[in-house]
Amino acid sequence: MKAHVLDGKAFAAKLRVTIAGHVAALHQAQGIVPGLAVVLVGEDPASQVYVRSKGKMTREVGMQSFEHRLPDTTSEADLLALIAQLNADPAVHGILVQLPLPGHLNSDLVINSIDPAKDVDGFHISNVGLLGTGQKAMVPCTPLGCLMLLRDHHGSLAGKHAVVIGRSNIVGKPMAQLLLGDSCTVTIAHSRTADLAAMVRQADIVVAAVGRAQMVPGDWIKPGATVVDVGINRIATDDGGTRLVGDVDYDSCAAVAGAIAPVPGGVGPMTIACLLANTVTACCRANGLAEPAGLTV
Ligand SMILES: Nc1nc2c(c(=O)[nH]1)N[C@@H](CN(C=O)c1ccc(C(=O)N[C@@H](CCC(=O)O)C(=O)O)cc1)CN2
């Protein structure tokens, strides 16, 4: 059996077309243009690529993009002052601080200084609490993208056993909350889980977000299970170059799974599309307007 491929690239492209329609309608009916501010501190090469892509796609769907690039010597006080300015700016509906931040900056402090209503990453402690208690929140983009792919493939997820490998605040924990919200039975596993292979073999849905290249082999996967790979790992190739791989060993997992989200082209593109979706949602909430259906949970 060869697994069905969950094509995040195609899904994200369609979602961006839908978002562009909502942005145009907001402009026409209300004279409002949603605005997204992205803050990059330092020169991490991968972060620079993601931030460039975010700006480009923001503009492509018709929203305003505000980019702030700060040197890696930026003090915490200066970064907090910029966030305070963006919090107060009515043209800015969404604020995102690209992670990771340079080591001298306290990420928790910085994230929690963002107005929760503009926290389109869904990382602010208020949004974490709202999501965890089943209330209306801003939902982290990568887990939201995974959930959209899973719902699109399965319809209802109720009763399925989902094993999330990884316990990060960005992916693992919010992913588990979202799957619980869809009535899955959820196990959060991690590098210190006893007999991880046996645990993963019980899963109808595996979400791998552990940050270790090709860690999950095909013989950990229950035949027919759905595998969502969140990993982004660059590994060396024999010809001296590099290539991107996920946290699962694609070929052996695809041979056993019923469906699989690949790397690249699976969850990654969904992350940015969901960021744009969250910005439209934040803009509608800020203006007391009905939220378009299908952009969040
Ligand atoms: N503030 C945030 N920081 C980070 C987040 C986040 O959601 N918020 N997530 C990641 C990085 N990220 C977005 O910021 C991101 C990662 C990957 C992709 C993507 O499209 N990947 C492509 C491959 C791209 C490549 O070739 O390198 C794919 O998987 O197909 C988009 C966004 C950490 N920081």
The ligand as an ORCA input file, in Angstrom:
! r2SCAN-3c Opt
* xyz 0 1
  N       6.846     33.198     15.779
  C       6.993     31.999     15.168
  N       8.210     31.498     14.985
  C       8.335     30.278     14.394
  C       7.200     29.559     13.937
  C       5.933     30.121     14.164
  O       4.865     29.521     13.831
  N       5.867     31.346     14.778
  N       7.360     28.376     13.225
  C       8.669     27.979     12.750
  C       9.084     28.506     11.420
  N       8.044     28.837     10.437
  C       7.348     29.967     10.587
  O       7.713     30.883     11.250
  C       7.897     28.089      9.223
  C       8.574     26.915      9.008
  C       8.475     26.235      7.770
  C       7.691     26.735      6.752
  C       7.605     26.089      5.417
  O       6.851     26.510      4.575
  N       8.416     25.058      5.160
  C       8.489     24.452      3.842
  C       9.963     24.262      3.460
  C      10.696     25.562      3.420
  C      12.174     25.358      3.121
  O      12.481     24.880      2.044
  O      13.000     25.707      3.996
  C       7.832     23.091      3.817
  O       7.808     22.423      4.877
  O       7.355     22.714      2.766
  C       6.991     27.900      6.979
  C       7.090     28.561      8.195
  C       9.734     28.396     13.744
  N       9.578     29.759     14.183
*
